[in-house]
Amino acid sequence: MIDIQSECFPPPFPSELWWNKEQLTNHVTLFPEGALCVEVDGKLAGSLTGVCVDFDPTHPSHTWAEITDEGYITNHQPKGNTLYIVDISVRPSYRSLGLGKIMMQSMYQVVIERGLDRLLGGSRMPGYHKHANQLKADDYLKAVLSGQLKDPVITFLLKCGRLPIAVIENYLDDEESLNYGVLMEWKNPFK
């Protein structure tokens, strides 16, 4: 799984943000329902990790490190109201198969079964650095939403049914996103 991280998040993404063994152990022991992997022909092709948190939509601003406890998810709240996606990764050679969307839909099922209000997560904006001279982060998001631009992560999440609710400054140490993130949610249709 650490190899998948290195393939999915190559430099300039900081390698110290790739998973370590303690984080991965926590993912499968603290909230096994939120730890998902997908295999293709016996080879690990992708993974997704989630954590339950209490989220107040009137105060959306946070960092990835704060809401995920630096990826260790020791802040998992079994009675939380929101399933927060810590990470989704699919090896580049398997991305055309729709595996990320399948894993995301599996987490929607967890949201429904647990009676949570929403699935939420911060999206990287890896295409933003190419347009930052002309567009503010909010305007970049609007251009992606209107179809004028494509962003590999935001566009993918939109196709999965997630909708943006806020642009967050200093969300994650991410050179390509200029440290911005887009908070994107899927609301439980049965709540």
Summary of the structure (lengths in Angstrom):
residues: 191
radius of gyration: 15.7
end to end distance: 34.2
largest distance: 45.1
contacts: 587
relative contact order: 0.16
helix: 37%
strand: 24%
